[in-house]
Amino acid sequence: MKRIVVTIRVISGIYRSRLLKGHNIIGTRPTMDKVKESIFSIIQSNIEDSICLDLFAGSGSLGIEAISNGAKYVYFIDNKKEAISVLKENISSLKITNCTILLNDYNKALKYFKDNNIKFDLIFLDPPYKQYLIKNVLQTIIEYDLLNEYGKVICEYEDEDLKDEYSNLKCIKTKNYGNKNIKIYSK
């Protein structure tokens, strides 16, 4: 399959207005600027010196935005080689060094973090279109205790039916942008 490259821009922070390469792989889509802008305005006070996880990273747009706004470190995870290739190009072009990029299945990655006692302040969940993985991931995050105190999980999805509460995670914000929905949970 031929890769079609699209561009995405960093909307704020030290890399503001820098262009990132995206990709057009079946089942993936970049986060729209207005959605990203809304997410980052909501979590702005939680970004500085945070440890973040961009679990279905794709081109890395969400994690890079976090770094641009002062995140201390970001773990980027994706299971598609094409996405990891684009992500590495983006990280290299910005000369970002405070990150780890892993080509891995999300379940194996979450278990790795549990086994290595790595916890997060912010977790970005934007799974591939129509895969309905968020509930399962939220339950795994809770079971593995992967979120630091007052940590947040930012979920971007189309039509997955998500509750307002999962054990110790409570929904603190819901936004809708046409067919895009955002739910932000806090510990």
Number of C-alpha atoms within 10 A of each C-alpha: 5 6 11 10 13 12 12 19 17 21 20 17 14 13 16 13 12 14 17 23 18 24 22 16 17 9 10 18 16 19 15 12 13 10 17 20 15 13 20 19 11 13 15 13 9 17 20 15 14 19 23 28 26 24 28 23 28 31 29 29 24 28 25 26 23 31 25 21 21 17 22 16 20 26 20 28 25 24 17 15 12 15 24 22 14 19 26 15 15 20 18 11 13 14 9 14 10 12 19 11 17 16 15 18 14 18 12 10 19 21 15 12 16 17 10 9 11 14 20 23 22 27 26 21 24 24 24 17 14 12 10 16 16 18 15 10 17 19 14 16 21 15 11 16 16 21 22 16 12 13 20 24 24 20 21 23 23 17 12 14 10 14 10 15 12 15 11 9 21 17 18 14 14 12 14 13 11 7 8 14 16 21 21 23 24 20 18
